[in-house]
């Protein structure tokens, strides 16, 4: 993608270094085409990606030494900008391989699309953070804040969606992007023990289940992350 195209797509603030466009192209190899290195330390995301990829004969592994790489600031206004920024950034640390990054979250209509790109930091933005010696209760706090903000919203107004945007980069250059979404309703109390994030509150009317109550295979067939990966894979294979 040329620099002008990037500016048209992402606005005046390009989400990744335009110098990446000067990186010499390296042809795909058979090995590259069937293995992706994902830039995430989130075990739930990694599990979802691996399970979805196996159905297509694709291997997905964590980017080597990911925990030793300082995380980039996710300050984009859109999922697209953050996913592209992360993919381009992390792909510079392991040359000539395909690096996958995502940005995803929950958009609640009654909250004007919030928490959106702030989904993982929803509670922190409200001042709720764990003490340094506590277990990670981020999901608990995020769900609690969501319930508080939705307390006066009637059932008909509790519509929401999960959205996921994926970006694949090599040597700092974005190669492909894809997205997926799934519609649902925010419950007034959590149900189910599976999944992560807002899954216990995200109700799927067609299945009469929350995202935390369905098995992994079903989840991947209808989830925002599974749909985004399904849209991306034909671009790679």
C-alpha positions as CSV (number, residue, x, y, z in Angstrom):
1,X,0.0,0.0,0.0
2,X,1.5,3.4,-1.0
3,X,1.8,6.2,1.5
4,X,-1.0,8.2,-0.1
5,X,-3.3,5.2,0.1
6,X,-2.4,4.8,3.8
7,X,-3.3,8.4,4.4
8,X,-6.6,8.1,2.7
9,X,-7.4,5.0,4.7
10,X,-6.2,6.0,8.1
11,X,-6.4,9.8,8.0
12,X,-3.6,12.3,8.4
13,X,-2.0,10.3,11.2
14,X,-0.5,7.2,9.6
15,X,-0.7,4.3,12.1
16,X,2.7,3.0,11.1
17,X,6.0,4.3,9.9
18,X,5.9,5.3,6.2
19,X,9.5,4.2,5.9
20,X,8.1,0.6,5.9
21,X,7.0,1.2,2.3
22,X,10.7,1.4,1.4
23,X,11.4,-2.2,2.6
24,X,12.4,-4.4,-0.3
25,X,9.7,-7.0,-1.1
26,X,10.6,-10.6,-0.2
27,X,8.7,-13.3,-2.2
28,X,6.5,-15.6,-0.3
29,X,7.7,-19.1,0.3
30,X,5.6,-22.2,0.9
31,X,6.6,-22.1,4.5
32,X,5.7,-18.5,4.9
33,X,2.3,-19.0,3.4
34,X,1.2,-21.6,5.9
35,X,2.6,-20.2,9.1
36,X,1.8,-16.9,10.8
37,X,3.4,-15.5,13.9
38,X,0.8,-13.7,16.1
39,X,1.8,-10.7,18.1
40,X,-0.3,-11.3,21.3
41,X,0.4,-12.6,24.8
42,X,-3.3,-13.0,25.4
43,X,-3.8,-16.7,25.9
44,X,-7.5,-16.5,25.0
45,X,-6.8,-14.8,21.7
46,X,-4.0,-17.2,20.9
47,X,-6.2,-20.2,21.6
48,X,-8.9,-18.9,19.4
49,X,-6.5,-18.1,16.5
50,X,-4.9,-21.5,16.7
51,X,-8.1,-23.4,16.7
52,X,-9.5,-21.4,13.8
53,X,-6.3,-21.7,11.8
54,X,-6.1,-25.5,12.2
55,X,-9.3,-25.9,10.2
56,X,-7.5,-24.3,7.2
57,X,-4.2,-26.2,7.6
58,X,-2.4,-23.1,8.8
59,X,0.0,-22.9,11.7
60,X,-0.2,-19.9,14.1
61,X,2.5,-19.4,16.7
62,X,3.4,-16.6,19.1
63,X,6.0,-14.3,17.8
64,X,9.4,-15.5,19.2
65,X,10.6,-13.5,22.3
66,X,7.4,-11.4,22.2
67,X,7.5,-10.8,25.9
68,X,10.9,-9.2,25.6
69,X,9.7,-6.7,23.1
70,X,8.4,-3.4,24.4
71,X,4.7,-3.1,23.5
72,X,3.8,-0.2,21.1
73,X,1.4,2.4,22.3
74,X,-2.1,1.7,21.0
75,X,-3.3,5.2,20.5
76,X,-5.3,4.8,17.3
77,X,-8.9,5.9,17.1
78,X,-10.0,2.8,15.2
79,X,-9.4,-0.9,15.4
80,X,-8.0,-0.7,11.9
81,X,-5.3,1.8,12.9
82,X,-4.2,-0.1,16.0
83,X,-4.1,-3.5,14.2
84,X,-2.0,-2.1,11.4
85,X,0.3,-0.3,13.8
86,X,1.0,-3.4,15.9
87,X,1.5,-5.7,12.9
88,X,4.0,-3.3,11.2
89,X,5.8,-2.7,14.5
90,X,6.2,-6.3,15.6
91,X,7.1,-7.5,12.1
92,X,10.4,-5.5,12.2
93,X,11.7,-7.8,15.0
94,X,11.7,-11.0,13.0
95,X,12.6,-10.5,9.4
96,X,10.9,-12.1,6.4
97,X,8.1,-13.8,8.3
98,X,4.4,-13.0,8.4
99,X,3.3,-11.4,11.6
100,X,-0.4,-11.2,12.5
101,X,-1.8,-8.6,14.9
102,X,-5.4,-7.8,15.8
103,X,-7.4,-5.1,17.5
104,X,-10.8,-6.1,18.7
105,X,-13.4,-5.1,21.2
106,X,-17.0,-4.5,22.1
107,X,-19.2,-1.7,20.6
108,X,-22.4,-1.0,22.6
109,X,-25.0,1.1,20.7
110,X,-26.4,2.7,23.8
111,X,-22.9,3.9,24.8
112,X,-22.3,5.4,21.3
113,X,-20.0,2.6,20.4
114,X,-18.0,2.5,23.6
115,X,-15.9,0.8,24.9
116,X,-14.7,0.3,21.3
117,X,-10.9,0.5,21.0
118,X,-10.8,1.0,24.8
119,X,-12.4,-2.3,25.5
120,X,-9.4,-3.8,27.3
121,X,-8.9,-0.6,29.3
122,X,-12.5,0.3,30.0
123,X,-12.3,-0.1,33.8
124,X,-8.9,1.5,33.9
125,X,-10.3,4.6,32.2
126,X,-12.8,4.7,35.0
127,X,-10.0,4.5,37.6
128,X,-10.3,0.8,38.5
129,X,-7.0,-1.0,38.5
130,X,-5.5,-3.9,40.3
131,X,-2.8,-3.5,43.0
132,X,0.6,-4.7,41.9
133,X,0.4,-7.9,43.9
134,X,-3.2,-8.9,42.8
135,X,-4.2,-11.4,40.3
136,X,-5.3,-10.0,37.0
137,X,-8.9,-9.1,37.4
138,X,-9.2,-6.9,34.3
139,X,-12.1,-8.8,32.8
140,X,-14.0,-8.6,36.1
141,X,-13.6,-4.9,36.4
142,X,-14.4,-4.3,32.8
143,X,-17.6,-6.2,33.0
144,X,-18.6,-4.5,36.3
145,X,-18.1,-1.1,34.7
146,X,-20.1,-2.1,31.7
147,X,-23.0,-3.4,33.9
148,X,-23.0,-0.1,35.8
149,X,-23.2,2.0,32.6
150,X,-26.0,-0.2,31.2
151,X,-28.0,-0.4,34.4
152,X,-30.8,1.9,33.2
153,X,-30.9,0.7,29.6
154,X,-34.0,-1.5,28.7
155,X,-33.6,-4.8,26.9
156,X,-34.5,-3.4,23.5
157,X,-31.7,-0.8,23.7
158,X,-28.9,-3.2,24.8
159,X,-27.7,-4.2,21.3
160,X,-24.0,-4.5,20.7
161,X,-21.4,-6.2,18.6
162,X,-17.9,-7.7,18.8
163,X,-15.6,-6.4,16.1
164,X,-12.1,-7.6,15.2
165,X,-9.7,-6.3,12.6
166,X,-6.6,-8.3,11.6
167,X,-3.5,-7.1,9.9
168,X,-0.6,-9.1,8.5
169,X,2.8,-7.5,7.9
170,X,6.2,-8.5,6.8
171,X,9.4,-6.4,7.4
172,X,7.3,-3.4,8.5
173,X,5.0,-3.4,5.6
174,X,1.3,-4.1,5.8
175,X,0.3,-6.8,3.4
176,X,-3.4,-7.6,4.1
177,X,-6.2,-6.6,6.5
178,X,-9.6,-8.2,7.2
179,X,-12.3,-7.8,9.7
180,X,-15.2,-9.7,11.2
181,X,-18.1,-8.9,13.6
182,X,-20.9,-10.6,15.4
183,X,-24.1,-9.0,16.7
184,X,-25.5,-9.6,20.2
185,X,-27.2,-8.2,23.3
186,X,-25.6,-7.1,26.6
187,X,-27.2,-9.0,29.5
188,X,-27.8,-7.5,33.0
189,X,-25.9,-10.4,34.7
190,X,-23.1,-12.7,33.5
191,X,-23.7,-16.2,32.3
192,X,-21.2,-18.9,31.6
193,X,-17.6,-19.6,32.6
194,X,-15.9,-20.0,29.2
195,X,-14.3,-17.4,27.0
196,X,-12.8,-14.2,28.3
197,X,-13.3,-10.5,28.2
198,X,-17.0,-9.5,27.9
199,X,-18.1,-13.0,26.8
200,X,-20.3,-13.7,29.9
201,X,-22.4,-10.7,29.1
202,X,-22.5,-11.0,25.4
203,X,-25.8,-12.9,24.5
204,X,-26.4,-14.5,21.1
205,X,-30.2,-14.6,20.5
206,X,-30.0,-17.2,17.7
207,X,-28.2,-19.6,20.0
208,X,-29.9,-18.6,23.3
209,X,-26.4,-18.6,24.8
210,X,-23.8,-16.1,25.8
211,X,-20.4,-16.3,24.2
212,X,-19.1,-17.8,27.5
213,X,-21.6,-20.7,27.2
214,X,-20.7,-22.1,23.8
215,X,-18.0,-24.5,22.9
216,X,-14.9,-23.4,21.2
217,X,-15.7,-24.8,17.7
218,X,-19.1,-23.1,17.7
219,X,-17.5,-19.9,19.0
220,X,-15.0,-19.8,16.2
221,X,-17.6,-20.4,13.5
222,X,-19.6,-17.3,14.5
223,X,-17.2,-15.1,16.5
224,X,-15.8,-11.8,15.3
225,X,-12.3,-13.3,15.6
226,X,-13.1,-16.4,13.7
227,X,-14.9,-14.5,10.9
228,X,-12.0,-12.1,10.5
229,X,-9.5,-14.9,10.2
230,X,-11.7,-16.7,7.7
231,X,-11.8,-13.5,5.6
232,X,-8.0,-13.1,5.9
233,X,-6.9,-16.7,5.0
234,X,-7.9,-16.6,1.3
235,X,-5.6,-13.6,0.9
236,X,-2.7,-15.7,2.2
237,X,-3.2,-19.1,0.7
